[in-house]
Amino acid sequence: MGKYFGTDGFRGEANNTLTARHAFLVGRFLGWYYGKKHEDGKAKIVIGKDTRLSGYMLEYSLVAGLTSSGANAYLMHVTTTPSVSYTVRKDGFDCGIMISASHNPFTDNGIKVINGEGHKLEAEVEDMIETYIDTYLNVLAGGSTITEETLLESDVCSAFVDKDGEFTDLPLADKEAIGRTVDYVAGRDAYIEYLISKGVMLSGLKIGLDLANGASFYIAPKVYGPLGANLTVINDAPNGTNINNGCGSTHIEGLQKLVKENKLAVGFAYDGDADRCLAVDENGEVVTGDVILYICGKFLKERGLLKNDTVVTTVMSNIGLYKAFDRAGIKYEQTAVGDKYVYANMQANGHCLGGEDSGHIIFSEHAVTGDGILTSLMLCQVMAETGKSLAELRKDLKIYPQLLVNVRVDDKELALNEPSVQQAGKEVEAALADTGRLLLRCSGTEPLVRVMVEAQDDETCEEMVYKVVDAIKASGHAVS
């Protein structure tokens, strides 16, 4: 991970660690970088955002940076991350930008850059952006040259650093070369039509939707209505500050209550930018990403549609999922946490289904990124074609008890690698042996060390997790 860009873009607290100036500089760089690929110097870049209050500030700052570098900026307004990915590919944009901090509280925001193929931006380009930002801010703070540590061995530096190491900044567009802003709500509408085309007629099926007061609040009902679903919708009134606030896929209990009280057939909950989905079955039980992978993987396998008979998971997937895959004759692969790693594996090996327990599910026949609404439509298709409920479809899958504790620290890498923490981890692994497992890792987006244990019972999970958590706290790195 870089200084600014983590596993899911440039994310931080709005107007603190992620400012309007940062957004302007990202826009300046992207407009110049992609403009070089065109004879007229004009890049074509599409922007979407979720419902956070700070989205306006970052959107307009990005637009200022893009247009000042000569790019034309197309605004989809409030829309989902997967809709931006879809639009980039369908309409031939150089790249897309999604302004969102996904499942984080409204005080955070993020800039997620999507390349021309609809994937997350390549790490080497993110490195270039970081170099440009640090170079610019170093000069603004009174410095006049770039240090050896900051200067990357890349041709990009020649655009804003001269032969003496002096900062010259990227060229500004002038006269008719200055870019313009284009309203592009049509891109969002085309995405809605695409999703409808991927669904099946639901003929009055009683479905609950928790829209997290986020990016899906407009799109999801527009998709499910024409498919004939009988919808009950909650958390569809965003006000800029209520995104993910006690709702959505990170607070599934509201949807559970809705499904049980209204005797619904199924419920779906999305996160703030709707690239993930969790479900609730007719009994009010949560259907996580691992369960979705099992249901969809088995469905595809039985119909000869699961390419290579393989599902791609991350290291966070449950042992119970792998045991169920073994029984069903389904192979699996593991990647690091992050849907971009899942998709990279799928792309490299020709697999068609992969995802994370958090609800990022990728159906590569239909999309190149996790798409919460598409995932819910795929589950509806399985239910419709099999005539079974989600509870019936998951009955052969036993998920092992799992406990995840996040410890906020001053330096996640130092905390993770403390000898006492590593020793505690080894002791837990030895105690669990083949009856469970420990996963100890750093968060990709926050200053957290994540401690996760799976075991045969809840008591063992708690005992083993807190053996490691206590070691982290004793190391002196934990912060309140």
C-alpha positions as CSV (number, residue, x, y, z in Angstrom):
1,M,0.0,0.0,0.0
2,G,1.1,3.6,-0.7
3,K,0.9,6.7,1.4
4,Y,-2.5,7.7,0.2
5,F,-3.9,4.8,-1.8
6,G,-4.8,1.6,0.0
7,T,-6.6,-1.5,-1.1
8,D,-9.7,0.5,-2.1
9,G,-8.5,3.8,-3.4
10,F,-7.5,7.1,-1.6
11,R,-9.6,7.0,1.6
12,G,-9.5,9.3,4.6
13,E,-11.5,11.7,6.8
14,A,-13.0,14.4,4.7
15,N,-11.2,17.7,5.0
16,N,-8.6,16.1,7.3
17,T,-6.6,13.4,5.6
18,L,-8.5,13.7,2.4
19,T,-9.0,17.3,1.3
20,A,-10.3,19.3,-1.6
21,R,-6.7,20.0,-2.5
22,H,-5.9,16.3,-2.7
23,A,-8.9,15.8,-5.0
24,F,-7.8,18.7,-7.2
25,L,-4.3,17.2,-7.6
26,V,-5.7,13.8,-8.4
27,G,-7.8,15.4,-11.1
28,R,-4.9,17.4,-12.4
29,F,-2.8,14.3,-12.8
30,L,-5.4,12.1,-14.3
31,G,-6.4,14.7,-16.8
32,W,-2.8,15.1,-17.9
33,Y,-1.9,11.4,-17.8
34,Y,-4.9,10.2,-19.9
35,G,-4.8,13.3,-22.1
36,K,-1.4,12.2,-23.4
37,K,-3.1,9.2,-25.0
38,H,-5.1,11.5,-27.3
39,E,-4.0,13.6,-30.2
40,D,-6.1,16.6,-29.0
41,G,-5.0,16.1,-25.4
42,K,-8.5,15.6,-24.2
43,A,-9.2,12.8,-21.9
44,K,-12.8,11.6,-21.3
45,I,-13.4,10.8,-17.6
46,V,-16.6,9.8,-15.8
47,I,-17.4,10.5,-12.1
48,G,-19.9,9.1,-9.7
49,K,-20.4,9.6,-6.0
50,D,-22.4,8.2,-3.1
51,T,-24.6,10.3,-0.8
52,R,-22.0,11.7,1.6
53,L,-22.0,15.4,2.4
54,S,-18.4,15.8,1.4
55,G,-19.1,14.2,-2.0
56,Y,-19.9,17.6,-3.5
57,M,-16.7,19.2,-2.3
58,L,-14.5,16.3,-3.7
59,E,-16.5,16.1,-6.9
60,Y,-16.1,19.8,-7.8
61,S,-12.4,19.7,-6.8
62,L,-11.8,16.7,-9.1
63,V,-13.7,18.5,-11.9
64,A,-11.5,21.6,-11.4
65,G,-8.4,19.5,-11.6
66,L,-9.5,17.5,-14.6
67,T,-10.8,20.4,-16.7
68,S,-7.7,22.5,-15.9
69,S,-5.6,19.7,-17.4
70,G,-7.8,19.7,-20.5
71,A,-10.0,16.6,-19.7
72,N,-13.8,16.5,-20.1
73,A,-15.5,15.4,-17.0
74,Y,-18.8,13.5,-17.2
75,L,-21.0,13.5,-14.1
76,M,-23.2,10.6,-13.2
77,H,-24.1,12.2,-9.9
78,V,-25.2,9.8,-7.1
79,T,-24.7,6.3,-8.4
80,T,-23.0,3.1,-7.4
81,T,-19.4,2.0,-7.8
82,P,-20.2,-0.9,-10.2
83,S,-22.3,1.5,-12.3
84,V,-19.2,3.6,-12.9
85,S,-17.2,0.5,-13.8
86,Y,-19.9,-0.6,-16.2
87,T,-20.1,2.9,-17.8
88,V,-16.4,3.2,-18.3
89,R,-16.3,-0.1,-20.3
90,K,-19.6,0.4,-22.2
91,D,-19.0,4.0,-23.3
92,G,-15.2,4.0,-23.8
93,F,-14.0,6.4,-21.1
94,D,-10.3,6.7,-20.3
95,C,-11.1,6.1,-16.7
96,G,-13.7,6.5,-14.1
97,I,-13.7,8.0,-10.6
98,M,-16.0,6.9,-7.7
99,I,-16.2,9.2,-4.7
100,S,-17.1,7.0,-1.8
101,A,-15.8,5.4,1.4
102,S,-18.0,2.4,0.9
103,H,-19.1,1.1,4.3
104,N,-17.3,3.7,6.4
105,P,-19.2,6.5,8.3
106,F,-20.2,9.7,6.5
107,T,-17.2,11.6,8.0
108,D,-14.9,9.6,5.8
109,N,-14.7,9.7,2.0
110,G,-12.6,8.3,-0.7
111,I,-11.4,8.6,-4.3
112,K,-11.5,5.3,-6.2
113,V,-10.0,5.4,-9.7
114,I,-11.3,2.8,-12.2
115,N,-9.2,2.1,-15.3
116,G,-10.5,1.9,-18.9
117,E,-11.3,-1.8,-18.5
118,G,-13.5,-1.2,-15.4
119,H,-11.0,-2.5,-12.9
120,K,-9.3,-0.7,-10.0
121,L,-6.4,1.5,-11.1
122,E,-3.0,-0.1,-11.5
123,A,-0.7,0.2,-8.6
124,E,2.0,1.8,-10.7
125,V,-0.3,4.7,-11.7
126,E,-1.4,5.2,-8.1
127,D,2.3,5.5,-7.3
128,M,2.7,8.2,-9.9
129,I,-0.2,10.1,-8.4
130,E,1.3,9.9,-5.0
131,T,4.6,11.2,-6.2
132,Y,2.9,14.1,-7.9
133,I,0.9,15.0,-4.8
134,D,3.9,14.8,-2.5
135,T,6.0,16.8,-4.9
136,Y,3.4,19.5,-5.1
137,L,2.8,19.7,-1.4
138,N,6.5,19.7,-0.6
139,V,7.0,22.8,-2.8
140,L,3.9,24.4,-1.3
141,A,5.4,23.9,2.2
142,G,8.5,25.7,1.2
143,G,10.7,23.0,-0.4
144,S,12.0,23.6,-3.9
145,T,13.4,20.2,-4.9
146,I,12.4,16.6,-4.8
147,T,14.2,14.2,-2.4
148,E,15.7,11.0,-3.7
149,E,13.2,9.1,-1.5
150,T,10.3,10.7,-3.2
151,L,11.5,10.6,-6.8
152,L,10.3,7.5,-8.5
153,E,12.3,5.9,-11.3
154,S,9.5,6.7,-13.8
155,D,9.2,8.8,-16.9
156,V,6.2,10.5,-15.3
157,C,8.5,12.5,-13.1
158,S,10.0,14.3,-16.1
159,A,6.6,16.0,-16.5
160,F,6.9,17.9,-13.3
161,V,10.6,17.7,-12.2
162,D,13.3,19.3,-14.3
163,K,16.9,17.9,-14.7
164,D,18.0,19.8,-11.5
165,G,15.2,18.3,-9.5
166,E,13.2,21.5,-9.5
167,F,9.4,21.3,-9.4
168,T,7.8,22.6,-12.6
169,D,4.2,21.3,-12.2
170,L,2.1,19.7,-14.9
171,P,1.1,21.9,-17.9
172,L,-2.2,23.7,-17.7
173,A,-4.6,23.7,-20.6
174,D,-5.4,27.0,-22.1
175,K,-7.8,28.6,-24.6
176,E,-10.0,26.0,-26.3
177,A,-7.9,23.2,-24.8
178,I,-9.6,23.7,-21.3
179,G,-12.0,20.9,-20.5
180,R,-15.7,21.0,-19.9
181,T,-18.2,19.3,-17.6
182,V,-21.0,17.2,-19.1
183,D,-24.1,16.0,-17.3
184,Y,-24.2,12.2,-17.7
185,V,-27.1,10.8,-15.8
186,A,-27.8,8.9,-19.0
187,G,-25.0,6.6,-17.9
188,R,-26.8,5.7,-14.7
189,D,-30.0,5.1,-16.6
190,A,-28.2,2.7,-19.1
191,Y,-26.8,0.8,-16.1
192,I,-30.3,0.4,-14.6
193,E,-31.5,-1.1,-18.0
194,Y,-28.5,-3.4,-18.0
195,L,-29.4,-4.8,-14.6
196,I,-33.0,-5.3,-15.5
197,S,-31.9,-7.3,-18.5
198,K,-29.9,-9.6,-16.2
199,G,-32.8,-10.3,-13.8
200,V,-35.6,-12.8,-14.0
201,M,-39.3,-12.0,-13.6
202,L,-40.1,-12.2,-9.8
203,S,-44.0,-12.2,-10.0
204,G,-44.8,-10.6,-6.7
205,L,-42.0,-12.2,-4.7
206,K,-41.9,-10.3,-1.4
207,I,-38.4,-8.8,-1.2
208,G,-37.0,-6.4,1.4
209,L,-34.2,-3.9,0.5
210,D,-32.0,-2.0,3.0
211,L,-30.4,0.7,0.9
212,A,-28.1,2.1,3.6
213,N,-29.1,5.6,2.8
214,G,-26.4,5.3,0.1
215,A,-25.7,5.1,-3.6
216,S,-28.3,2.4,-4.3
217,F,-31.3,4.4,-3.0
218,Y,-32.4,5.4,-6.5
219,I,-31.1,2.6,-8.6
220,A,-32.2,-0.6,-6.7
221,P,-36.0,0.1,-6.7
222,K,-35.8,1.1,-10.4
223,V,-34.4,-2.4,-11.1
224,Y,-36.7,-4.5,-9.0
225,G,-39.9,-2.7,-9.8
226,P,-40.0,-3.7,-13.5
227,L,-39.1,-7.3,-12.6
228,G,-42.4,-7.6,-10.7
229,A,-41.1,-7.8,-7.1
230,N,-43.3,-6.8,-4.2
231,L,-40.8,-4.5,-2.5
232,T,-40.5,-3.2,1.1
233,V,-37.7,-0.7,1.2
234,I,-35.9,0.8,4.2
235,N,-33.1,3.4,4.6
236,D,-33.8,5.1,1.3
237,A,-33.8,8.7,2.4
238,P,-30.1,9.9,2.4
239,N,-29.4,13.3,3.9
240,G,-25.6,13.5,3.6
241,T,-24.9,12.3,7.1
242,N,-26.9,9.1,7.5
243,I,-25.2,6.8,5.1
244,N,-24.4,3.4,6.8
245,N,-25.7,4.9,10.1
246,G,-27.1,1.8,11.8
247,C,-28.2,0.4,8.4
248,G,-27.1,-1.4,5.3
249,S,-24.9,-4.5,5.1
250,T,-22.8,-3.5,8.1
251,H,-25.9,-3.3,10.4
252,I,-28.0,-6.2,9.1
253,E,-30.2,-6.4,12.2
254,G,-32.6,-3.9,10.7
255,L,-33.2,-6.0,7.7
256,Q,-33.6,-9.1,9.8
257,K,-36.4,-7.5,11.7
258,L,-38.0,-6.3,8.5
259,V,-38.0,-9.7,6.9
260,K,-39.4,-11.5,10.0
261,E,-42.1,-8.9,10.8
262,N,-43.3,-8.7,7.2
263,K,-42.9,-12.4,6.4
264,L,-40.8,-11.6,3.4
265,A,-39.3,-14.3,1.2
266,V,-35.8,-12.6,1.2
267,G,-34.1,-9.4,2.1
268,F,-31.0,-7.7,0.6
269,A,-28.7,-5.2,2.2
270,Y,-26.1,-3.1,0.4
271,D,-23.3,-0.9,1.6
272,G,-22.8,2.8,0.9
273,D,-21.5,2.4,-2.6
274,A,-23.4,-0.8,-3.3
275,D,-20.5,-2.9,-4.4
276,R,-21.3,-5.5,-1.8
277,C,-24.5,-7.3,-0.7
278,L,-25.6,-9.5,2.2
279,A,-28.9,-11.3,2.3
280,V,-31.4,-12.4,5.0
281,D,-33.4,-15.6,4.4
282,E,-37.1,-16.1,5.1
283,N,-36.3,-17.1,8.7
284,G,-34.3,-13.9,9.4
285,E,-30.9,-15.6,9.2
286,V,-28.0,-13.7,7.7
287,V,-26.7,-15.0,4.4
288,T,-23.1,-13.8,4.2
289,G,-20.7,-13.7,1.2
290,D,-19.5,-17.2,1.9
291,V,-23.0,-18.5,1.8
292,I,-23.7,-16.6,-1.4
293,L,-20.6,-18.2,-3.0
294,Y,-21.8,-21.6,-1.9
295,I,-25.3,-21.2,-3.2
296,C,-24.3,-19.7,-6.5
297,G,-21.2,-21.9,-7.0
298,K,-23.3,-25.1,-6.5
299,F,-26.0,-23.8,-8.8
300,L,-23.5,-23.0,-11.6
301,K,-21.7,-26.3,-11.0
302,E,-24.9,-28.4,-11.4
303,R,-25.6,-26.7,-14.7
304,G,-22.1,-27.0,-16.1
305,L,-21.6,-23.3,-16.0
306,L,-18.9,-23.0,-13.2
307,K,-15.8,-22.5,-15.2
308,N,-12.9,-24.8,-14.1
309,D,-15.3,-26.0,-11.4
310,T,-13.6,-23.4,-9.2
311,V,-14.6,-20.5,-6.9
312,V,-12.1,-17.9,-5.9
313,T,-12.2,-16.8,-2.2
314,T,-10.0,-14.8,0.1
315,V,-8.2,-15.9,3.3
316,M,-11.2,-14.6,5.3
317,S,-13.6,-17.3,4.0
318,N,-14.8,-19.8,6.5
319,I,-13.5,-23.3,6.9
320,G,-17.1,-24.6,6.7
321,L,-17.3,-23.2,3.1
322,Y,-14.3,-25.2,2.0
323,K,-15.7,-28.4,3.5
324,A,-19.0,-27.8,1.7
325,F,-17.1,-27.2,-1.5
326,D,-15.3,-30.5,-1.1
327,R,-18.6,-32.3,-0.7
328,A,-20.0,-30.6,-3.8
329,G,-16.9,-31.3,-5.9
330,I,-16.0,-27.7,-6.2
331,K,-12.4,-26.5,-6.2
332,Y,-11.3,-23.3,-4.7
333,E,-8.5,-20.8,-4.6
334,Q,-7.5,-18.2,-1.9
335,T,-6.3,-14.7,-2.4
336,A,-5.4,-11.8,-0.2
337,V,-8.3,-9.7,1.2
338,G,-9.7,-7.3,-1.4
339,D,-11.9,-7.8,-4.4
340,K,-9.2,-6.6,-6.7
341,Y,-7.1,-9.6,-5.8
342,V,-10.1,-11.9,-6.2
343,Y,-10.7,-10.5,-9.7
344,A,-7.0,-10.6,-10.6
345,N,-7.0,-14.4,-9.9
346,M,-10.3,-14.9,-11.8
347,Q,-8.9,-13.0,-14.8
348,A,-5.6,-14.8,-14.8
349,N,-7.1,-18.3,-14.5
350,G,-10.4,-18.0,-16.3
351,H,-12.7,-18.5,-13.3
352,C,-16.2,-17.0,-13.4
353,L,-17.2,-16.7,-9.7
354,G,-15.3,-15.3,-6.7
355,G,-15.7,-13.0,-3.8
356,E,-15.4,-12.2,-0.1
357,D,-17.5,-13.0,3.0
358,S,-18.1,-9.3,3.4
359,G,-20.4,-9.5,0.3
360,H,-18.2,-8.4,-2.6
361,I,-19.2,-11.1,-5.1
362,I,-17.9,-11.0,-8.7
363,F,-19.7,-12.8,-11.6
364,S,-17.2,-12.3,-14.3
365,E,-19.7,-13.2,-17.1
366,H,-21.6,-10.0,-16.2
367,A,-19.2,-7.6,-14.4
368,V,-15.5,-7.0,-13.6
369,T,-16.1,-5.8,-10.0
370,G,-18.3,-6.6,-7.1
371,D,-21.8,-5.5,-7.6
372,G,-24.3,-5.7,-4.8
373,I,-27.5,-5.3,-6.8
374,L,-26.3,-7.8,-9.5
375,T,-25.5,-10.2,-6.7
376,S,-29.0,-10.0,-5.3
377,L,-30.4,-10.5,-8.7
378,M,-28.3,-13.7,-9.2
379,L,-29.6,-15.0,-5.9
380,C,-33.2,-14.3,-7.0
381,Q,-32.4,-16.2,-10.2
382,V,-31.2,-19.3,-8.2
383,M,-34.4,-19.1,-6.1
384,A,-36.6,-18.8,-9.1
385,E,-35.0,-21.6,-11.2
386,T,-34.8,-24.1,-8.3
387,G,-38.0,-23.2,-6.6
388,K,-36.2,-23.2,-3.3
389,S,-35.8,-20.6,-0.5
390,L,-32.5,-19.3,0.7
391,A,-32.8,-21.4,3.8
392,E,-33.2,-24.6,1.7
393,L,-30.4,-23.6,-0.6
394,R,-27.9,-23.2,2.3
395,K,-28.9,-26.2,4.4
396,D,-25.9,-28.3,3.5
397,L,-23.4,-25.6,4.5
398,K,-22.2,-25.4,8.1
399,I,-20.4,-22.2,8.9
400,Y,-17.9,-22.5,11.8
401,P,-18.2,-20.0,14.6
402,Q,-16.0,-17.0,13.8
403,L,-15.0,-14.0,15.9
404,L,-13.2,-10.9,14.4
405,V,-11.8,-8.2,16.7
406,N,-10.3,-5.0,15.3
407,V,-7.6,-3.3,17.4
408,R,-6.9,0.3,16.6
409,V,-3.2,0.9,16.8
410,D,-0.6,3.7,16.2
411,D,1.3,1.7,13.6
412,K,-0.4,-1.4,12.2
413,E,2.8,-2.9,10.7
414,L,4.8,-2.5,13.8
415,A,2.0,-3.8,16.0
416,L,1.5,-6.9,13.8
417,N,5.2,-7.8,13.8
418,E,5.9,-7.3,17.5
419,P,7.6,-10.6,18.7
420,S,5.1,-10.9,21.6
421,V,2.1,-10.7,19.2
422,Q,3.7,-13.2,16.8
423,Q,4.3,-15.6,19.7
424,A,0.7,-15.3,20.9
425,G,-0.4,-16.1,17.3
426,K,1.8,-19.2,17.1
427,E,0.4,-20.5,20.5
428,V,-3.2,-20.0,19.2
429,E,-2.5,-21.8,16.0
430,A,-0.9,-24.7,17.9
431,A,-3.9,-24.9,20.2
432,L,-6.4,-24.9,17.4
433,A,-4.5,-27.4,15.2
434,D,-7.0,-28.7,12.5
435,T,-10.1,-27.8,14.5
436,G,-10.0,-24.1,13.5
437,R,-7.7,-21.3,12.4
438,L,-6.3,-17.9,13.2
439,L,-6.0,-15.0,10.7
440,L,-3.9,-12.0,11.9
441,R,-3.6,-9.1,9.4
442,C,-3.5,-5.4,8.9
443,S,-6.5,-3.5,7.6
444,G,-6.0,-2.2,4.1
445,T,-7.9,1.0,4.7
446,E,-7.7,1.9,8.4
447,P,-5.1,1.9,11.3
448,L,-6.3,-1.5,12.5
449,V,-4.9,-4.9,13.2
450,R,-7.6,-7.5,12.6
451,V,-7.7,-10.7,14.7
452,M,-10.0,-13.4,13.5
453,V,-10.4,-16.9,14.9
454,E,-12.6,-19.8,13.6
455,A,-13.2,-22.7,16.0
456,Q,-15.8,-25.4,16.7
457,D,-17.5,-23.3,19.4
458,D,-18.0,-19.6,20.4
459,E,-16.1,-20.0,23.7
460,T,-12.9,-21.2,22.0
461,C,-13.2,-18.4,19.5
462,E,-13.4,-15.8,22.2
463,E,-10.6,-17.3,24.3
464,M,-8.2,-17.5,21.3
465,V,-9.0,-14.1,19.9
466,Y,-8.4,-12.3,23.1
467,K,-5.1,-14.1,23.7
468,V,-3.8,-12.3,20.7
469,V,-5.7,-9.0,21.3
470,D,-4.3,-8.8,24.8
471,A,-0.8,-9.3,23.4
472,I,-1.4,-6.4,21.0
473,K,-2.6,-4.2,23.8
474,A,0.3,-5.1,26.0
475,S,2.7,-4.2,23.2
476,G,1.9,-0.5,23.7
477,H,0.7,0.1,20.1
478,A,-3.0,0.0,20.8
479,V,-4.8,3.3,21.0
480,S,-8.3,4.0,22.3
